Amino acid sequence: MARLRLPVLLVLVAFVTVTPFVVMVLVAFAPPGGRTLPGAFDVTRASLRNFTDVLQSADITRWALNSLVYSLVSVLLILLFASMAGYAFAKKRFPGREVLFWAFLATLMVPFQATLIPYYILVSEMGGVDTYWGLIVPTLANSQAVFLMRQFIVQLPDELFEAAKIDGASEWRVFTTVVLPLIRPVLATLGVFVFLWHWNDFLWPLVIGQSEAMRTLTVGLATLEGENVTINQIMAGATITVIPCLLVFGLLQRYLTDSIATSGLKS
Amino acid sequence: MSKVEPREASPDEPEPSKAGTPTWRGATARPPTPDGSPPGTGAAPAALAGAAPEAAPGALAGTPPGTGAVDGRPRPGAPPGGVAGPGAPPGAGARPAGGARGGGRRSPVRRREALVGLAFVAPMLVLFLVFRFGPTLGAAFLSLTDYRLSGEWTFIGAGNYTRLLQDDLFWESLGVTAVYTALYVPMTVLLALGTAVLLHRTLWLRGFFRGLFFLPYVTSIVLAAVIWKWIYEVEDGLINAALGVLGAGPVDFLGDESLVLPSIAAASAWKGFGYSMLILLAGLQSIPREVAEAATIDGASAWQRFRWVTLPLLRPVLFFVLVIEAIQAFQVFDAMYVMTAGGPVRASYSLVYFLYDSGFKFFDFGYASALGLVLFLIVLVFSLIQRRLIGREED
């Protein structure tokens, strides 16, 4: 009896955990019109109408494109800049190194919302409202990324870099041909996290993307309601936004869960 | 010896390719030559190298770091620590590390290394100066002004803060946020602890279940809010449909002033517990098996083992998770924006929602900045408590 209790509990909790996803998908595929329940549970009548409808009534493809640009460009630039900075903090002696690293880390203590206003004023003065760069560039200053990179690189033996240098390779060459390949696992982990952070980000895209055309998918989903859209169509939209997260998660689950356990990464 | 001139503090000088040079230029009053070879006399890099360890303690007060490090340098004429030889550290604050490095101090290799290091940090440094350190100081400054949408402002001292203290809306939103936190944190941590213990005890499909429980965490709060809003719906919502089958309900979860916060907290807990679960699971796995085994041999029941052996050993991790979730909860905004728009009658109008409205609905930027600073202080207090507790735990 006691042996069975554990698996039963596990399955029960698992059921509750996935239920919201399941009902989202069911409602998204339910035939349009009429009451949502219990019709949604009749899978034989599943239809794609809600998806085609919501794609027509809202500019979801544009929002998806914005989300992709926001997430992918941020991933690439953060990985590059953070690994460069992490390498310098870990392996190069330069004046102010400790203070600088400390100061980078200290910004973790300041919640984003606390500096939202000056952030917005700054970017708007620079003409960044409703632009891709205004959306992306301010989010590149990511202290967790720098921290993670430094912690990983610092434990790599110096000899690895020295050997390449003795062979006459330039610093940049050492970085691209020695450092980057060595830190591939961190790049993957961090890449996943940064992608998810940006894909799921809400407040910053909400204030900086003011025209409908500059909304990200997450912001778009939040504003779908009240625009004469049915719940079935909203769930269809929700299903679309979650697909990339699930893909990334499915492919890189192990990286993701392991790195939280070891480094406590958190958005 | 190179001349050290006061640095023109311009945090955002954009020099993309050689952007590491601001610090460098501050100390030497001369930019390096384009090919990266250091200019001026050979003493310049020596001075720079000495700056790092010495400036560290003094420059922590929140000044932009690059500048802080350079300004903290000894005056020209005062020999940088270690120059007189490793055995006799002259200036106050010269640490042994500085002395030990004295040998390589003047070598071009060290100088080059410093330049390369700065060049590699440069892109991130510029980003941090412009988009992190700048806005943080800016927030403090703005909160002392009545900055408006037009860009016009006057300095009003503590005006925004005295206004805050008399603003019912502020106290209301603070109360809502505190209640929400008091609901969300126990829900999330209990859920996380429960699932972590379940996973720890089982070997059957552990990876699968772990992934499954973690799934909601990789989605957005907006998504969670959209789904749960429908689940809570009076007409046709999932829970009320189920209650209807049982002949109960309907319950207006999001329309009832006393139910709205627990309902939102539950939805957020569903979205967020995966993170704490992983941290707690790692904590559980780090407890040596022998400890539990010893307790079993002593005749302890499963509950006794958990209560008197596992839980005390897990305490530091629990503290960490509690504080992290509390900090998270205090910044709540997205869920309320999507699910209730702060209603009914501001029963779910959080502090950040108030900040958002002050800034982007009423364009009262100075006031909103003051709210931001209050939020920062609260989060800071949480962090300090965490340090305290975990610090004590380690003693």
Interface residues (C-beta under 8 A of the other chain):
Chain A: L6 P7 L9 L10 V13 A14 T17 V18 P20 F21 V23 M24 V27 R35 T36 L37 P38 L80 F81 A82 M84 A85 Y87 A88 F89 K92 R93 F94 P95 G96 R97 E98 V99 L100 W102 A103 F104 A106 T107 M109 V110 P111 F112 Q113 A114 T115 L116 I117 P118 Y119 Y120 I121 L122 V137 P138 L140 A141 S143 V146 E171 F175 L196 W199 N200 D201 F202 L203 V207 T218 V219 L221 A222 I231 I234 M235 A238 T241 V242 C245 L246 V248 F249 Q253 L256 T257 I260 A261 T262 G264 K266
Chain B: T23 A27 L48 A49 G50 A51 A52 P53 A55 A56 A59 L60 G62 P64 P65 G66 G68 A69 V70 R101 R110 E113 A114 L115 V116 G117 L118 A119 F120 V121 P123 M124 L125 L127 F128 V130 F131 R132 F133 G134 P135 T136 G138 A139 L142 Y147 G194 T195 L198 L199 R201 T202 W204 F209 R210 G211 L212 F213 F214 L215 P216 V218 T219 S220 I221 V222 L223 A224 A225 V226 I227 W228 W230 I231 E233 D236 L238 A241 W270 Y275 L278 I279 L281 A282 F320 I324 I327 Q331 F333 D334 Y337 V338 V352 L355 Y356 G359 F360 F365 A368 S369 G372 L373 L375 F376 V379 L380 S383
